[in-house]
């Protein structure tokens, strides 16, 4: 493994210091799922209070996702030029201010706009957290670190709706945005005090927009990087389709109660977390490419298997098994895809992380509504199965590329 100087003035990475940095980066990554999941239980109340339709209320989720995706394309190369600390602190300031304003939004239109701004602020935190990991680690060490971060992103979708529901029950939907603003405000103070600059001045890129464009050209001209990014995005899209479609499939189609559905969701999310941690333990022996391939093949097989399960009406348990394998295998894909995407782009880590993160959110956001068309069960199975087929094609393409490189 290789490790680069973590700060402008080198400071030994003691266990306590390393733990603090891990916690801060995990907090930055957690802003993504917290932003979209924490207030979802309050959407009906929000719509009633602001006199909005359900579709307009759901648009507050969509605009946040768009902000999270588009903002990364700006934040990534910007952090390659300015360093990591300043942009991430600006992102936290924007996120905190937008959260406070969202709690006081007088109309649904205002809230929709503020959610886009909040997503932009959060995007700086997400992309820079990933770039910070690449600044400090590479290879198997980076894959292990990303597995630890996935522990947070895997648990956040479970805990965020539960905590959000309790907050909404006590103080209304506005209180969720206050809580998110308070969390990001605390994170702002903690990062200002304890987050080191991981990109020394001598390793930063010079130039403005032209430098950013050159960074993206370098990343996108690397076919292997594009392949890993595409596999990551398509597998994530399959999981996003499951997340958006499974409530209707399992509750409306198979008669599960909300409590039973919550248990299924929790078990699947725990499978993802367990796989990510296992990946972190195995990557030193097996390598990130083998783990990525194995996870992607497993997720693809589960997605494709869900189609005959639904068409032949084989029942609930076979479908639950498909969903469990799909989500669990994502735990092998995401951390290793991130490590492999950033591996050869140490000087363009921000741009590479931006490509990785923005495509993940954009493709995932496009897949989610497709799972709600027509019959929920068949539509969801078609999306996750189609994603599986595309993933297998991408893996075959990556294999061809690697064979050409080794010749």
C-alpha positions, 0 to 999 in steps of 0.5 A: 500500500502507499500513503501520501503526506496527509497535511501541509505540515506533516503530522504523525497519524496517531491512532486517536488522530486517525479515528477522529479523521475517520469519524469526520469523513463518515459524518460528511458522507452521511449527509447524503443519505440523511438529506434524502431519508430523514424527513421522508416520513413527514412528506404527507404532513409537509404537503398538507401544511404547505398546501401542496400535492404529493408529487410536489412534496416528492419533488423536494427529494428529487431536487436535493438529489439533483443538487447532490449530483451536479454539485459534485462536478463543481466541487471535485476539481475545485478541491483539486485546485484549492485543497480539501478543507476550504471547499468542504467548510464552505459546503457545510456553511451552505448546507447548514444555512439552507437547512435552517431556511428550509425549516421556515419555508413558507411555500412548497416552491421555496422549499423545493429551491432550498432543497436544491441548495442544500443538495449542492452544499452536501455534494461538496462534503460527499465528493471531498470526503472521497477525495480525502481518502485517495489523498491518504491511501491507495490500493487495498488500504483505500478499499478498506477505508471505503468499506468503513465509510460504507458502514455509515452509509449502510446504516444511515438509511435504516436509522434516518427514517426512524429518527426522523419519524420520532422527531416529526412526531414530537415537533413536526417536519420542520424540526427534521431540517433543524436537526439536519442543520444542527448536525451539519453545524456541529460537523462544521465546527469539528472539521474546522478544528480537527480535519487536516488538509489532505492535499498539500499545496505542492500537489494541487493543480493550478489554473481555473476552468481550463484546469477543471476541464483538463482534469475531467478529460484525463479521468474520462479518457481512462477506459478502465476508470469509466468502466468502474464508474459505470459498474458502480452507477448501474449496480447502485441504480439497481439498489435504488430501484429496489429502495423506491419500488420495494415498499409498493411491491412488498406492502401493496403486492404481498401484503406486508405491514409497514413494520414487516417491511421495515424489518425486511429493509433493515435485514437487507441493509445489514447484509450490505453493511456486513458485506462491506466489512467482509470486503475490507478484510478480504481485499488485501488477499483477493484484491479490489478487482476480484471483489468488485467482479464477484459482487457485481456478478452476484448482484446481477444474478439476483436482479435477473432471477427476480424477473422469473420469480415475479412472472411465474408468481413463485411467492414472497420468499424467493423474491425476498431472497433475490432482494437480499442477495442484490443489496448484500452484493452491493456491499462488495461493489461500492467500496472497491469501485471507489478504490479502483476508480480513484487508484490512478488519479491521485493528482485528479482525485477530486475530479475522479470522485466527482465523476464517480459520485455524480453518475451514481446519483444521476443514474440512480435517480433515473432508475427510481421512477422507472420502478414505479411504472405499471405493475410495481413488482414487474417494473421493479424486477425489470429495472433490477434485472436490466441493470444486472444485464448491463452490469454483466456487459460492462464487466465483459468490456472491462475484462477485454480492456484489461487483457489488451493492457496486459499484452 
